[in-house]
Amino acid sequence: MKHTQQVKSYSQSHEQLAEDIGDLYYDSLAGLLRLLSDKMKRDGDADAGRGRSKLASELYACSEQLAQAAKHADVAWDICEPYVKEWMEKTITQSIDAE
């Protein structure tokens, strides 16, 4: 693994990246947060294997907090999913009617 200052395949600023991620539907956001949580755990495992216990401990804590954030995003999705689906159905119907 090679750490970098920027996401290689994303040319915008970190602020824009945060905005773009924040604009995901909450179920997609939850999935992304879980993937990031898993990555932090793997990094923690790697550092623990290298004897870097303090670093590993912080990465494990980061992983746990990201997993918690994913759970909250799931709850947010459960709350808004019916409204999103209703909006999508209405938008599709309006689009078909306009044709």
Order of alpha helices (4+ residues) and beta strands (2+ residues): alpha-alpha-alpha
